Amino acid sequence: MKNVVLTGCSSFNNRFWKDVFYPQNLPVSKWFEYYCKHFDTYEFNGSFYKFPTTKILDNWYKKAPEDFIFSVKVHKEITHIKKFVNCKNLIDDFYTISKNGLKEKLGCILFQFPPGYHYSKEKLNNIVDNLNPEFKNVIEFRHESWWNDDVWQTFLENNITFCSVSYPGLQQTIFTEFPLIYIRFHGNKKLFYSGYSKDELHQVKNKLENKNGFVYFNNTAGTEGILNALEFSKI
């Protein structure tokens, strides 16, 4: 991928989007097909709650158009329960299933840690040691202690992307120095609900000129996410 920023959402099966995005008479079974006509990527979050299988991901592969790209969120047992401790086999299994299921449509592997996961040098080294550099690895932190030069430099040296997040209480930095940029808009004022103004979206889009990356809108508890994604893709 060269100088391309793909835009999408972190969910699509949303009843609030009917009439706002999905036509009134469009059956739910056609919603993903309709989504794919407007966006080139989707952030698959179901794998966070249920460990995926190759068969499940292969079904998604077959549903999507030829040039469509999926990013996949790692299962919570890895990031929230075991927190990267003694789970190398689980991580490797997740990589293998994602690759075999989605093939060339696999984009990034997203590792999202919980707010209670604080920075330490030991944790940072453990993250790096457990990642497979053959994949596009993205790490999302929810605690401010990870916003430091040691983390950023280590990630740069190991071709790991530090996820740029718009999330209540965290720095709104758009990290453009990484080879691949990954942005998640969660809703900054009210988590999963708040939308973003055209000016805010334009400011972010301007920073992505001549960059490679993914932008996902996860403020999907209402209608703001799809409206923001549509607006951002037009800029």
N, C-alpha and C positions, 0 to 999 in steps of 0.2 A: 504494500500500500504506500503510495507516494503522494504527499501533500494533499491528503484527503481527510476531512473530518466528517465522520458519520454521526447522524443524530437519530435518537430513538427514545423509547420509554422503557420503564422497568416493569410494566404490566400492560396488558391490552384488553383483558376480559373485564370491562368496567361498565356497569349498567348506567352510570352517570354520563357516559359519553354518547349514549343514544340520543339522536337528534342534534347533538353538539358536534359529533364526529361521524358516528355510524348512522347511516340512513334508517329511518323509522321501520321500514319493512324488511331490513336485512336480517336474516336469521343469525343467531349467535354462532352457529357452526361456520359462518362465513366471515366472522369478525377478523380473524388473524389474516386471512387472505386479503381482506380490505386494508388492514394495517400495513401489510407488505407493499401495497400499491403506493403508499405515502412515505414510507420509511425504509431505509436500507439495512437497519440493524435493530436488534432486540436484546435487552438484558434479561437473561433467563434467571429468575430468582427462585423458582420452584425447587431447584436443586439445593437450596439452603435448608429447606424444611424436610425434604425427602431425598435421600441419596439417589442419584440418577442411575439408570441402567443404559447400556448401549442401545437397547431396543427403543426405549423412550426417546432418547436423543436422536436416534435414526428416524423416528416418526416426525420429529420437528424438522430434521434435515429435509425430508421429503415434502413437507408442507411449504417450505420456503422457496422463493425464486432462486435462480442460479447464482446471482451475485450477492445474495443476502448473507449477513454476518451475525452470528450469535456471540455474545459474551456470556459467560456462565459463572454464577456465584457459588463458591465452595460451601459444602455442607457445614452446618453449625457445630457438628461434633468435632470438626477439625479446629475451627476458630473460636468457638464459644465454650465448648465443654473441655476438650483436651488442650486447647490453646497452643497447638503445635508441639505439645510434649508427648513423646512416644507415639507419634501417629504418622511416621514416614510412609508406612505401607498404605494407610488410608489416603494420603495425599497422592501417592503414586497411582493408586486405583482410580482416583478422581481424574487425574490427568489422562490415564489410558481410556477410560470410559468416554470422556469428553472428546478426545481425539478420534476414537473409533466411531463414535456416534455422529459427530458433526463434520468430521473430515475437513475439507477446505473451507467450510463455512464457520469454523471455529475462530473466534476473534481472541478475546482476552479471558484469562482466568482471574476472577475477582476474589480476593481474600479480604473479608471485612471483619475486623476485630471489634469487640464490645467496648463501651465507654470505660469499663473498669480495668481495661488492659493498658497498664502504664509502661512508659519507656524504660528499658534498661539495656545496657550493652549486651548482656547475655541473651535477652530476648531478640534483639536485633540480629545477632549472629546466628541464632537458632532459626530465625525466619529465612535468612539467606541460605543457610546450609540445607534446608528442607525443600527449597524451590528447585524446579527443573528449568534451567535457562533456555531450553528448547521451546518454551511456551512464552506467550506474552503475559507476564505476571503483573498484576495490579494489586497494591495493598492499600486498603482503606482503614484508617484509624479514626477512632471516635474520642480519643483523649489528647488534649493539647500538648502533652509532654513529648509527643512524637514529632512535633514541628520543631526540629532542630537540625543543625548543619551536619552532625554526625550521621543521622538517618539519611538525609538527602544525598550526601556524598557517597555513602555506602551503596545506596540504591543506584546511583549513577554508575558507579564502578561495576555493578553487577547487572546492569540493564533491566532494572526493576522500576516500575512506574509507581510513584507516590500519587495516590488518588487525590485529585482536587475535589473538595466537597463544599457544598453550601448547606450548612447544618447549624442549628441553633447553638451558640456558644463557642463555635470553632472559627479559626481564621479562614477568611474567604479567599485565600490565595489560589490563583490559577497557575499551576506549575507548568511552565512552557519550556523549561530547559531539558526535560526528559525526552528521549527519542520518540516516545509515544505518550500522548496526553490522554488522560481519562478523567472526565468530569461527571459528578453526580449531583444533580439539583434535588435536594430533599425537601425544600421549603424552609426558608431561613427563619421566619417569624413563628409560624405554626407548623410544626413538623408534619410533612406529608400533605399539607393543605395549602400553604401559602404559595402564591404565584409570583412571577417576576415581571417587572415592567419591560417595555420595549427598549428603554434606555439601558437597563441592566443587561439584557440579552445582547444588545449591540456592543456594549463594552467588552463582554466576554468574547464574542465572535471576532472582534478586531484583534484580540490577542492571539487568535488561532490562525492568522494568515500565514500561509506557507508551512503549516504544521500538519502532522499526522495524529489522528486521535479519534476518540469516541466521546460523545456527549449524551448522557441519559437523564431523563426527567423522571424522578421517583416521587414527585409531589402529586401522586395519583389518587389520593383519598377522595377527591372531588373531580372537578373538570379542569383545574389549572394546569395539570401536567400535560395533557394532550394539546391544550391551547398554546402553552409555551413551546412545546416541541414543534408544532406547526409553524409558529412564528419564527423560531430559531432556524428552522430549515429553509425559510424563505430569505433570510438575511444574506 
